[in-house]
Amino acid sequence: MLDLKIVNGKIIDVENRKIIEGDLGIKDGAIIHMGHVTAQSRKVIDAEGHYVSPGFIDIHMHEEDFTLTKKQEYDISATMLNMGVTTCVAGNCGNNRQSIEMLSEFIEEKGNPVNYMSYIGHNYLRNQVGSTDIYKRSTMSQIKKMQSMTLEAIDFGAVGVSYGLEYCPGIDLEEAIEITEHIRGRNDLLLSAHYRKDAVNALDSINEMAEIAKETKIPFQISHLSSCSAFGNMTEALKLIENIKLNGIDLSVDAYPYAAFSTFIGSAVFDEGCFESWNKSYDSIMLTEEPFKGVYCNREIFEKARKEYPQMLAVANVMNEDEIVEALNHPMVMIASDGIYRNHSGHPRGAGTFPRVIGHYVREKKSMEFFDAINKMTLMPAKRLKLKRKGLLKEGFDADIAIFDFDRIIDKATFQDPQLRPEGIKYVILGGQIAINNGNVINNTLGRFYKRGEA
């Protein structure tokens, strides 16, 4: 007998870009039958009129901060589940919000709304070895320690190493390469980076990331190109990336579907000269927590927040919408949220990215093609992460599934209320078990922590 059967659905065949009208039979966490499934099942979902998709995979997000959640609640992992995401990659932009081991232990003990994997962050390692001045290069002694810690994290099961170059201007190219001393040449790993500088400096930043990939001989993920190059040079940036890949360097890219980025107001991103680079002013920056929740800055508020509330997340409305669409449609670019929250406050991308792509860009604007969008949210990231059993609806694959109403799916989260649940996500299934049933969360502990190579 099957554990779960999904009947009458419009099954999305990502590889062949077609819809299969039929059923899925699930047992022991995996898809074992497709097509017309006659076997009896303990549970049945009637998906008539709905699309049955592989669960969305978010290759770039930022996990909960346990100093804030006290391990008593879920924050971004809950919003991920609500929008049909089943597997996420944490530890991006050089920043782990706690150790990978602690994150893994927590999920092993309590479960999680979604599956997690994680990078080890260079900036996190700098803090661990006492290299806390973001404007200074680490010492050779500190770099040696980070080399060992990097190898330990990889041996534990980290996806690879992430960099936050803009957040730590003291990191030079040599330090970025040197910390990979013990892991170079391994194509089972992945490096990722938040670029050094955006806007007019974007092309130089892309070339620097390509140099890291070349020297380390490790596949490389350029993070959120949307916030790096949607300032008038997206076309040039994409052409540059194409040429770099044609020259044999293994690059890929992710982007999110919003024309605003979000990061900590006290970070180096907002150092002197940022507004001139973006051709914007203080009033493009919205703060997300009290005492300035929902407030757009003037110079006085901006400087006060930078000084007194440096860990507050800010939203910067500074990018060009048409260039966001250009990035999302490029064949090398996959969809990722870059979602991050503090105390349930932040940017709506952490609660709306995947429904927004389908509902806004595919259905409403018709600026993306349906199968391209689904591929960018499922199979593309699965392949990049070398996930052997995820990203497709296929016999033998994990039963990680999102079922949605194409006519209704849409993001609802706003910059004022950034964790509102989307509409149109009817069912979410992790490992063959139902997490969201007819739009309601019924189990938020089905997620696992996957070490590299386990999924």
Phi, psi and omega in degrees: 000141177286155173279323183208139175231131176252120186244154172066018184273163172264090187283126183274115175267096187294318183298317185259004175053053179212166177255132176253118176279114182171205189236161171235135174250130188235135177211138178053040174083000184232157173281122181244343177221144173224150178110232176264102186260116182260347183299147175290155182217149178293325178227146180228132172250124175268107184261025184305129179083359184245153176273136178251113188243153164305145175303141182291146181242119181260103184282351181215103173211180183232120188291174175301152172257111185294338176292339178264317183278344181057022182059023182253349182209164174258146179243267185292331179296331177290319179289329175300311179302316183301333181257018172090007177282138178243336179222135183231155173245119182261182176073027183277170177058029178080003192237113164265133183277349166198176182295153176299321180299318179295319179298314179298315181298319180299313182292322178298324182279315189249350188079182183201152178300328181223166175287142177239145161234170182207143165281165162258128186269133179300315181296322175300315180297321177303315179296323181295329182260009176087011177271073192263351177275109186292347182261006180238147174291147174292152177284165179297324177298317179294320179296319177301317178297319180292327176301315180292318181292325176298313179298320178299317180295320178295317178297328178290331179129015176298148177299321184168210182244137173246149180241147172236073190295320181292329182284347185219078186302341180288346177287116174263173184301321182296317179297317180301321180283320186298327183291347179267013187315317188266003185231007186296147175082005182268112181275003172275357181254173177217130170262150173218157181210138160278116183313166179283315179212151183258192174054239185297342181263004188300318184293321175297321179295319179296318178297323178294318179295322177297324179293322176298315179299317181297314185286325182275339184057040177238135177308147191229136178248117175278120186280142172031067179302334180304322181268356176268319194233005181274051182231020180117355181229029180296317180301314179296321180296315180294321177295320178298315179298319177302314182293322178297317179293321178298335179273012170096007178264130188278089179248146163216175195218149168231162181204157178242158192266050178220149180263030177216141175254175179214136174199180183289134185297333181274001185283167180294345177305325184260021176294168183307135179102351184296318184291325177295321179296320183273348187059043179228179180229183184304327185287001173274354185254122176251135178266154193242357182228159176296146009272015183237027184299123179077007183269133173271141191283153153245183184299318183296313181293318179303311183291324178294316180295319179300321184278317190260338182226055188298336180271001177289136175283139175239153176247128182249110180273080192229357186258168182261124184300318183296329179283333172298313180297320178301316179294314183300330183272351183288138185296342178270354188256127174255166182271134173211153188274329193054027184295140175206138177228154168231119180053041178067016178245150179155222188253141183294350181300331180288350180235353188228351190308305189287315172299328180294318179301312182288311187285317185272307187277325179275304187281308188280307184274340183054035179261359172225150179271141188306305185292327175299314182297314181297317178302317182292343182254357186226282188291319181302306178295327178298315178296318182296326180271000181057042176274113189281338187237019181229161177098350179222155167261104189202147179301132183095348180272156178300143179273067171257113196219140170241131179245123186223157176266108184300327183285343184242341187299130180192149175285145178241343181298141181236173178289338175272330181226081196278003179239017177298139181289143176288168172260156169092354175272109187270316181220143169228132185236129175241125178055035178082001180247146185279123176261318175240125184241114180052042176088357182246134177288122179244346176206115181249026181233021184275346184287149178244162167263119180261124168282155182307131178090353182276337185253000000 
